[in-house]
Amino acid sequence: MRTLKILRTKLVAMALTLLSAGALAVAQNQGPGTSGAPGLTIPQAPVDHHQPRADQVPPGKSSADLNLRLDKENAILDQRMKSICRGC
């Protein structure tokens, strides 16, 4: 009687394992560019897209110009904070 329950439990566990493995195998065979759900596709990146080099960036957009602007703004903010916080 006890062995029959153990055997039934093992058979149910094996059946669930096989069913879930089959579902995973079907989901993997959807092909490139699909998300696994029918009708939903993931768009592909353009083939000719590339990261621009420093010489391709328009003037005024470089990191050196940005850092210079931030330094100026920080200096202005520091001046204002000194006039507000005396002895802080």
N, CA, C and O atoms as CSV, one atom per row, in Angstrom:
chain,resi,resn,atom,element,x,y,z
A,1,MET,N,N,0.827,-1.192,0.000
A,1,MET,CA,C,0.000,0.000,0.000
A,1,MET,C,C,0.869,1.253,0.000
A,1,MET,O,O,0.641,2.175,-0.783
A,2,ARG,N,N,1.878,1.280,0.893
A,2,ARG,CA,C,2.762,2.445,0.992
A,2,ARG,C,C,3.601,2.583,-0.271
A,2,ARG,O,O,3.817,3.697,-0.749
A,3,THR,N,N,4.070,1.477,-0.811
A,3,THR,CA,C,4.881,1.534,-2.033
A,3,THR,C,C,4.048,2.000,-3.220
A,3,THR,O,O,4.570,2.624,-4.143
A,4,LEU,N,N,2.753,1.698,-3.195
A,4,LEU,CA,C,1.882,2.143,-4.270
A,4,LEU,C,C,1.747,3.671,-4.261
A,4,LEU,O,O,1.724,4.289,-5.325
A,5,LYS,N,N,1.657,4.290,-3.074
A,5,LYS,CA,C,1.582,5.750,-2.963
A,5,LYS,C,C,2.880,6.391,-3.425
A,5,LYS,O,O,2.867,7.407,-4.121
A,6,ILE,N,N,3.997,5.797,-3.038
A,6,ILE,CA,C,5.297,6.336,-3.447
A,6,ILE,C,C,5.443,6.244,-4.959
A,6,ILE,O,O,5.912,7.182,-5.603
A,7,LEU,N,N,5.040,5.111,-5.521
A,7,LEU,CA,C,5.129,4.915,-6.969
A,7,LEU,C,C,4.235,5.919,-7.705
A,7,LEU,O,O,4.639,6.479,-8.724
A,8,ARG,N,N,3.024,6.145,-7.191
A,8,ARG,CA,C,2.104,7.088,-7.812
A,8,ARG,C,C,2.685,8.508,-7.741
A,8,ARG,O,O,2.590,9.260,-8.711
A,9,THR,N,N,3.282,8.878,-6.611
A,9,THR,CA,C,3.883,10.199,-6.457
A,9,THR,C,C,5.031,10.391,-7.439
A,9,THR,O,O,5.166,11.455,-8.044
A,10,LYS,N,N,5.847,9.369,-7.593
A,10,LYS,CA,C,6.973,9.457,-8.538
A,10,LYS,C,C,6.478,9.579,-9.972
A,10,LYS,O,O,7.044,10.337,-10.759
A,11,LEU,N,N,5.426,8.842,-10.320
A,11,LEU,CA,C,4.887,8.906,-11.682
A,11,LEU,C,C,4.299,10.296,-11.977
A,11,LEU,O,O,4.479,10.830,-13.071
A,12,VAL,N,N,3.607,10.865,-11.007
A,12,VAL,CA,C,3.051,12.208,-11.197
A,12,VAL,C,C,4.178,13.227,-11.362
A,12,VAL,O,O,4.097,14.109,-12.218
A,13,ALA,N,N,5.226,13.110,-10.549
A,13,ALA,CA,C,6.362,14.029,-10.649
A,13,ALA,C,C,7.053,13.892,-12.002
A,13,ALA,O,O,7.429,14.895,-12.609
A,14,MET,N,N,7.221,12.674,-12.474
A,14,MET,CA,C,7.858,12.461,-13.785
A,14,MET,C,C,6.992,13.035,-14.903
A,14,MET,O,O,7.514,13.634,-15.843
A,15,ALA,N,N,5.681,12.859,-14.810
A,15,ALA,CA,C,4.785,13.365,-15.844
A,15,ALA,C,C,4.826,14.891,-15.889
A,15,ALA,O,O,4.861,15.479,-16.970
A,16,LEU,N,N,4.822,15.529,-14.729
A,16,LEU,CA,C,4.909,16.998,-14.689
A,16,LEU,C,C,6.231,17.495,-15.246
A,16,LEU,O,O,6.274,18.506,-15.947
A,17,THR,N,N,7.310,16.787,-14.937
A,17,THR,CA,C,8.627,17.171,-15.453
A,17,THR,C,C,8.662,17.072,-16.970
A,17,THR,O,O,9.175,17.968,-17.640
A,18,LEU,N,N,8.122,15.996,-17.511
A,18,LEU,CA,C,8.116,15.824,-18.964
A,18,LEU,C,C,7.243,16.872,-19.649
A,18,LEU,O,O,7.605,17.394,-20.703
A,19,LEU,N,N,6.101,17.175,-19.053
A,19,LEU,CA,C,5.233,18.193,-19.649
A,19,LEU,C,C,5.880,19.571,-19.647
A,19,LEU,O,O,5.787,20.300,-20.635
A,20,SER,N,N,6.525,19.929,-18.562
A,20,SER,CA,C,7.166,21.242,-18.506
A,20,SER,C,C,8.375,21.309,-19.435
A,20,SER,O,O,8.632,22.352,-20.036
A,21,ALA,N,N,9.120,20.208,-19.560
A,21,ALA,CA,C,10.269,20.183,-20.479
A,21,ALA,C,C,9.800,20.318,-21.923
A,21,ALA,O,O,10.467,20.962,-22.732
A,22,GLY,N,N,8.670,19.721,-22.250
A,22,GLY,CA,C,8.121,19.839,-23.596
A,22,GLY,C,C,7.696,21.258,-23.906
A,22,GLY,O,O,7.903,21.737,-25.021
A,23,ALA,N,N,7.102,21.942,-22.930
A,23,ALA,CA,C,6.689,23.327,-23.139
A,23,ALA,C,C,7.898,24.228,-23.335
A,23,ALA,O,O,7.859,25.144,-24.156
A,24,LEU,N,N,8.968,23.981,-22.596
A,24,LEU,CA,C,10.186,24.778,-22.763
A,24,LEU,C,C,10.806,24.544,-24.131
A,24,LEU,O,O,11.305,25.481,-24.755
A,25,ALA,N,N,10.781,23.308,-24.601
A,25,ALA,CA,C,11.355,23.002,-25.910
A,25,ALA,C,C,10.575,23.706,-27.013
A,25,ALA,O,O,11.170,24.180,-27.980
A,26,VAL,N,N,9.267,23.781,-26.885
A,26,VAL,CA,C,8.453,24.470,-27.891
A,26,VAL,C,C,8.753,25.959,-27.863
A,26,VAL,O,O,8.831,26.582,-28.922
A,27,ALA,N,N,8.923,26.547,-26.690
A,27,ALA,CA,C,9.199,27.980,-26.581
A,27,ALA,C,C,10.559,28.330,-27.175
A,27,ALA,O,O,10.737,29.439,-27.678
A,28,GLN,N,N,11.511,27.422,-27.129
A,28,GLN,CA,C,12.841,27.707,-27.665
A,28,GLN,C,C,12.869,27.623,-29.180
A,28,GLN,O,O,13.792,28.158,-29.795
A,29,ASN,N,N,11.917,26.988,-29.792
A,29,ASN,CA,C,11.927,26.796,-31.236
A,29,ASN,C,C,11.120,27.852,-31.969
A,29,ASN,O,O,10.629,27.589,-33.067
A,30,GLN,N,N,10.970,29.026,-31.402
A,30,GLN,CA,C,10.192,30.076,-32.038
A,30,GLN,C,C,10.960,30.765,-33.153
A,30,GLN,O,O,10.336,31.380,-34.017
A,31,GLY,N,N,12.275,30.691,-33.173
A,31,GLY,CA,C,13.059,31.312,-34.228
A,31,GLY,C,C,13.610,32.655,-33.798
A,31,GLY,O,O,13.214,33.191,-32.763
A,32,PRO,N,N,14.535,33.210,-34.598
A,32,PRO,CA,C,15.155,34.488,-34.233
A,32,PRO,C,C,14.176,35.640,-34.367
A,32,PRO,O,O,13.341,35.676,-35.270
A,33,GLY,N,N,14.307,36.590,-33.429
A,33,GLY,CA,C,13.502,37.793,-33.497
A,33,GLY,C,C,12.129,37.664,-32.881
A,33,GLY,O,O,11.328,38.594,-32.973
A,34,THR,N,N,11.831,36.536,-32.255
A,34,THR,CA,C,10.529,36.396,-31.620
A,34,THR,C,C,10.699,36.323,-30.129
A,34,THR,O,O,11.753,35.931,-29.630
A,35,SER,N,N,9.668,36.697,-29.424
A,35,SER,CA,C,9.742,36.710,-27.973
A,35,SER,C,C,9.199,35.440,-27.358
A,35,SER,O,O,9.192,35.331,-26.132
A,36,GLY,N,N,8.748,34.484,-28.127
A,36,GLY,CA,C,8.183,33.260,-27.594
A,36,GLY,C,C,6.673,33.283,-27.635
A,36,GLY,O,O,6.046,32.228,-27.735
A,37,ALA,N,N,6.064,34.470,-27.561
A,37,ALA,CA,C,4.617,34.584,-27.641
A,37,ALA,C,C,4.233,34.766,-29.098
A,37,ALA,O,O,4.892,35.516,-29.817
A,38,PRO,N,N,3.191,34.103,-29.543
A,38,PRO,CA,C,2.806,34.238,-30.949
A,38,PRO,C,C,2.360,35.658,-31.266
A,38,PRO,O,O,1.619,36.268,-30.494
A,39,GLY,N,N,2.807,36.183,-32.398
A,39,GLY,CA,C,2.409,37.508,-32.825
A,39,GLY,C,C,3.278,38.631,-32.296
A,39,GLY,O,O,3.147,39.761,-32.768
A,40,LEU,N,N,4.158,38.380,-31.342
A,40,LEU,CA,C,5.025,39.420,-30.798
A,40,LEU,C,C,6.439,39.218,-31.322
A,40,LEU,O,O,7.011,38.138,-31.172
A,41,THR,N,N,6.993,40.232,-31.925
A,41,THR,CA,C,8.364,40.145,-32.417
A,41,THR,C,C,9.188,41.262,-31.808
A,41,THR,O,O,8.672,42.343,-31.525
A,42,ILE,N,N,10.455,41.001,-31.610
A,42,ILE,CA,C,11.385,41.992,-31.086
A,42,ILE,C,C,12.085,42.620,-32.272
A,42,ILE,O,O,12.694,41.905,-33.068
A,43,PRO,N,N,12.016,43.949,-32.419
A,43,PRO,CA,C,12.668,44.567,-33.577
A,43,PRO,C,C,14.181,44.429,-33.493
A,43,PRO,O,O,14.765,44.499,-32.411
A,44,GLN,N,N,14.797,44.236,-34.627
A,44,GLN,CA,C,16.244,44.105,-34.707
A,44,GLN,C,C,16.874,45.486,-34.837
A,44,GLN,O,O,16.263,46.400,-35.390
A,45,ALA,N,N,18.095,45.639,-34.328
A,45,ALA,CA,C,18.830,46.894,-34.436
A,45,ALA,C,C,19.267,47.102,-35.877
A,45,ALA,O,O,19.518,46.136,-36.597
A,46,PRO,N,N,19.359,48.359,-36.304
A,46,PRO,CA,C,19.827,48.611,-37.666
A,46,PRO,C,C,21.238,48.066,-37.868
A,46,PRO,O,O,22.068,48.122,-36.962
A,47,VAL,N,N,21.498,47.548,-39.043
A,47,VAL,CA,C,22.790,46.946,-39.335
A,47,VAL,C,C,23.887,47.997,-39.393
A,47,VAL,O,O,25.006,47.744,-38.948
A,48,ASP,N,N,23.586,49.166,-39.931
A,48,ASP,CA,C,24.614,50.189,-40.126
A,48,ASP,C,C,24.757,51.145,-38.946
A,48,ASP,O,O,25.466,52.144,-39.062
A,49,HIS,N,N,24.113,50.873,-37.822
A,49,HIS,CA,C,24.221,51.766,-36.668
A,49,HIS,C,C,25.569,51.568,-35.983
A,49,HIS,O,O,26.018,50.436,-35.799
A,50,HIS,N,N,26.205,52.660,-35.610
A,50,HIS,CA,C,27.509,52.576,-34.936
A,50,HIS,C,C,27.641,53.716,-33.934
A,50,HIS,O,O,26.927,54.716,-34.016
A,51,GLN,N,N,28.540,53.559,-33.011
A,51,GLN,CA,C,28.832,54.596,-32.015
A,51,GLN,C,C,29.678,55.675,-32.679
A,51,GLN,O,O,30.712,55.352,-33.263
A,52,PRO,N,N,29.279,56.950,-32.613
A,52,PRO,CA,C,30.068,58.002,-33.259
A,52,PRO,C,C,31.414,58.213,-32.564
A,52,PRO,O,O,31.538,58.080,-31.347
A,53,ARG,N,N,32.404,58.541,-33.368
A,53,ARG,CA,C,33.727,58.862,-32.833
A,53,ARG,C,C,33.749,60.318,-32.392
A,53,ARG,O,O,32.822,61.069,-32.695
A,54,ALA,N,N,34.795,60.725,-31.681
A,54,ALA,CA,C,34.900,62.087,-31.157
A,54,ALA,C,C,34.919,63.117,-32.282
A,54,ALA,O,O,34.378,64.210,-32.118
A,55,ASP,N,N,35.534,62.791,-33.427
A,55,ASP,CA,C,35.592,63.757,-34.529
A,55,ASP,C,C,34.253,63.874,-35.262
A,55,ASP,O,O,34.086,64.779,-36.079
A,56,GLN,N,N,33.304,62.988,-34.991
A,56,GLN,CA,C,32.001,63.042,-35.633
A,56,GLN,C,C,30.960,63.786,-34.782
A,56,GLN,O,O,29.839,64.017,-35.238
A,57,VAL,N,N,31.323,64.154,-33.570
A,57,VAL,CA,C,30.402,64.853,-32.683
A,57,VAL,C,C,30.430,66.334,-33.026
A,57,VAL,O,O,31.511,66.901,-33.186
A,58,PRO,N,N,29.259,66.982,-33.143
A,58,PRO,CA,C,29.250,68.404,-33.491
A,58,PRO,C,C,29.876,69.255,-32.380
A,58,PRO,O,O,29.867,68.854,-31.216
A,59,PRO,N,N,30.418,70.421,-32.730
A,59,PRO,CA,C,31.048,71.270,-31.718
A,59,PRO,C,C,30.030,71.696,-30.660
A,59,PRO,O,O,28.851,71.901,-30.950
A,60,GLY,N,N,30.518,71.821,-29.432
A,60,GLY,CA,C,29.650,72.203,-28.332
A,60,GLY,C,C,28.999,71.026,-27.644
A,60,GLY,O,O,28.298,71.206,-26.648
A,61,LYS,N,N,29.209,69.847,-28.142
A,61,LYS,CA,C,28.595,68.659,-27.558
A,61,LYS,C,C,29.625,67.726,-26.936
A,61,LYS,O,O,29.269,66.639,-26.480
A,62,SER,N,N,30.878,68.118,-26.907
A,62,SER,CA,C,31.904,67.233,-26.372
A,62,SER,C,C,31.867,67.237,-24.851
A,62,SER,O,O,31.290,68.140,-24.245
A,63,SER,N,N,32.470,66.249,-24.242
A,63,SER,CA,C,32.471,66.155,-22.783
A,63,SER,C,C,33.310,67.266,-22.146
A,63,SER,O,O,33.030,67.674,-21.018
A,64,ALA,N,N,34.340,67.766,-22.855
A,64,ALA,CA,C,35.154,68.855,-22.315
A,64,ALA,C,C,34.317,70.127,-22.194
A,64,ALA,O,O,34.419,70.845,-21.199
A,65,ASP,N,N,33.485,70.410,-23.209
A,65,ASP,CA,C,32.611,71.581,-23.153
A,65,ASP,C,C,31.570,71.431,-22.043
A,65,ASP,O,O,31.253,72.396,-21.348
A,66,LEU,N,N,31.056,70.248,-21.886
A,66,LEU,CA,C,30.069,69.999,-20.840
A,66,LEU,C,C,30.688,70.180,-19.458
A,66,LEU,O,O,30.077,70.785,-18.578
A,67,ASN,N,N,31.905,69.657,-19.264
A,67,ASN,CA,C,32.585,69.811,-17.981
A,67,ASN,C,C,32.886,71.273,-17.678
A,67,ASN,O,O,32.776,71.698,-16.528
A,68,LEU,N,N,33.264,72.048,-18.690
A,68,LEU,CA,C,33.535,73.469,-18.501
A,68,LEU,C,C,32.274,74.213,-18.060
A,68,LEU,O,O,32.320,75.042,-17.150
A,69,ARG,N,N,31.161,73.914,-18.705
A,69,ARG,CA,C,29.886,74.538,-18.323
A,69,ARG,C,C,29.488,74.161,-16.902
A,69,ARG,O,O,29.029,75.012,-16.139
A,70,LEU,N,N,29.662,72.879,-16.538
A,70,LEU,CA,C,29.316,72.444,-15.189
A,70,LEU,C,C,30.211,73.105,-14.141
A,70,LEU,O,O,29.750,73.460,-13.056
A,71,ASP,N,N,31.487,73.265,-14.471
A,71,ASP,CA,C,32.400,73.935,-13.543
A,71,ASP,C,C,31.965,75.383,-13.303
A,71,ASP,O,O,32.015,75.868,-12.172
A,72,LYS,N,N,31.542,76.069,-14.359
A,72,LYS,CA,C,31.075,77.450,-14.211
A,72,LYS,C,C,29.819,77.511,-13.345
A,72,LYS,O,O,29.702,78.365,-12.466
A,73,GLU,N,N,28.887,76.602,-13.598
A,73,GLU,CA,C,27.653,76.580,-12.808
A,73,GLU,C,C,27.938,76.234,-11.343
A,73,GLU,O,O,27.320,76.799,-10.441
A,74,ASN,N,N,28.866,75.314,-11.106
A,74,ASN,CA,C,29.238,74.970,-9.730
A,74,ASN,C,C,29.886,76.148,-9.008
A,74,ASN,O,O,29.648,76.355,-7.818
A,75,ALA,N,N,30.711,76.926,-9.730
A,75,ALA,CA,C,31.350,78.102,-9.121
A,75,ALA,C,C,30.298,79.142,-8.733
A,75,ALA,O,O,30.386,79.745,-7.663
A,76,ILE,N,N,29.308,79.353,-9.597
A,76,ILE,CA,C,28.229,80.294,-9.287
A,76,ILE,C,C,27.442,79.819,-8.074
A,76,ILE,O,O,27.094,80.617,-7.203
A,77,LEU,N,N,27.164,78.536,-8.016
A,77,LEU,CA,C,26.421,77.973,-6.886
A,77,LEU,C,C,27.220,78.094,-5.583
A,77,LEU,O,O,26.661,78.408,-4.532
A,78,ASP,N,N,28.519,77.844,-5.663
A,78,ASP,CA,C,29.362,77.997,-4.471
A,78,ASP,C,C,29.343,79.429,-3.955
A,78,ASP,O,O,29.289,79.650,-2.745
A,79,GLN,N,N,29.387,80.408,-4.863
A,79,GLN,CA,C,29.343,81.815,-4.456
A,79,GLN,C,C,28.032,82.131,-3.739
A,79,GLN,O,O,28.020,82.822,-2.721
A,80,ARG,N,N,26.930,81.617,-4.284
A,80,ARG,CA,C,25.636,81.871,-3.656
A,80,ARG,C,C,25.523,81.200,-2.299
A,80,ARG,O,O,24.944,81.766,-1.372
A,81,MET,N,N,26.068,80.003,-2.175
A,81,MET,CA,C,25.999,79.283,-0.899
A,81,MET,C,C,26.813,79.989,0.168
A,81,MET,O,O,26.422,79.992,1.335
A,82,LYS,N,N,27.945,80.592,-0.207
A,82,LYS,CA,C,28.773,81.310,0.772
A,82,LYS,C,C,28.038,82.526,1.315
A,82,LYS,O,O,28.205,82.875,2.484
A,83,SER,N,N,27.228,83.177,0.486
A,83,SER,CA,C,26.504,84.345,0.973
A,83,SER,C,C,25.316,83.944,1.832
A,83,SER,O,O,24.851,84.745,2.644
A,84,ILE,N,N,24.822,82.745,1.676
A,84,ILE,CA,C,23.687,82.268,2.481
A,84,ILE,C,C,24.181,81.676,3.803
A,84,ILE,O,O,23.699,82.039,4.875
A,85,CYS,N,N,25.138,80.772,3.712
A,85,CYS,CA,C,25.636,80.051,4.884
A,85,CYS,C,C,26.894,80.737,5.403
A,85,CYS,O,O,27.986,80.487,4.892
A,86,ARG,N,N,26.760,81.581,6.390
A,86,ARG,CA,C,27.929,82.250,6.966
A,86,ARG,C,C,28.497,81.379,8.075
A,86,ARG,O,O,27.815,81.106,9.062
A,87,GLY,N,N,29.707,80.955,7.923
A,87,GLY,CA,C,30.382,80.152,8.935
A,87,GLY,C,C,29.950,78.701,8.976
A,87,GLY,O,O,30.212,78.017,9.965
A,88,CYS,N,N,29.308,78.216,7.951
A,88,CYS,CA,C,28.904,76.807,7.923
A,88,CYS,C,C,30.086,75.923,7.614
A,88,CYS,O,O,29.943,74.702,7.547
